[in-house]
Amino acid sequence: GLHVDLSIDGCSDSDGEKMYSLDGEELWFADFINHRGVEPQPSFIDHVSYVEGAYEGAVANQQVCRSNLKTIREAMKDIPLEN
């Protein structure tokens, strides 16, 4: 059958998110507070592991995200708000 595969990346000035899920179940997320990747899968399933370096990649993507956020803010600062 068909499956729904999802990856979420997001950032703000003070926080960030990187998460992978399959069929609505979280498979992996970056724990930026404890500096590690977490695989919150129950013990009764065949465990899915992500490649070594997934957390480091998530950290690098957060830097890119924050840089893009800064660029977008600067580009939009003079655009008037419309009703």
C-alpha positions in Angstrom: 0.0 0.0 0.0 0.9 3.7 0.0 2.7 5.3 2.9 3.0 8.9 4.0 6.6 10.0 4.5 7.2 13.4 6.1 10.2 15.5 7.0 9.9 18.8 8.9 12.6 21.5 9.2 12.0 24.8 11.0 13.7 27.5 12.9 13.4 30.7 14.8 16.0 32.9 16.4 16.0 30.8 19.5 14.6 27.4 18.6 14.6 24.7 15.8 13.0 21.5 14.7 14.1 18.6 12.5 11.8 15.5 12.4 11.1 12.5 10.2 7.9 10.5 10.3 6.2 7.6 8.5 2.4 7.2 8.4 2.0 9.7 11.2 4.5 8.0 13.5 7.6 9.9 14.5 10.7 8.0 13.6 13.5 10.4 14.4 14.0 13.9 15.7 16.9 16.2 16.6 17.1 17.0 20.3 19.0 20.3 20.0 19.0 20.7 23.8 20.8 17.4 24.5 22.8 17.5 21.2 21.7 14.1 19.8 19.2 12.4 17.5 16.3 10.5 19.1 14.6 7.5 17.6 11.3 7.3 19.7 10.2 4.0 18.3 8.4 1.3 20.3 10.3 -1.9 21.1 7.7 -4.1 19.3 8.5 -2.9 15.8 11.5 -3.5 13.5 13.7 -0.6 14.5 14.5 2.0 11.8 17.8 3.7 12.3 19.1 6.8 10.5 22.6 7.1 9.1 25.4 8.3 11.2 25.7 12.1 10.9 21.9 12.7 10.8 22.1 14.9 13.9 25.1 16.9 12.6 23.2 17.4 9.3 20.2 18.8 11.3 22.5 21.2 13.1 24.0 22.4 9.8 20.5 22.8 8.3 19.5 25.0 11.3 22.4 27.4 10.5 21.1 27.6 6.9 17.6 28.1 8.1 18.5 31.0 10.4 20.6 32.6 7.7 17.6 32.3 5.3 15.3 33.8 8.0 17.7 36.8 8.4 17.8 37.3 4.6 14.0 37.2 4.3 13.5 39.6 7.2 15.9 42.1 5.6 14.3 41.7 2.2 10.8 42.2 3.5 11.5 45.0 6.0 10.4 47.8 3.6 7.4 46.0 2.1 4.2 47.7 3.3 1.6 45.5 5.0 -1.6 45.1 3.0 -5.0 44.5 4.3 
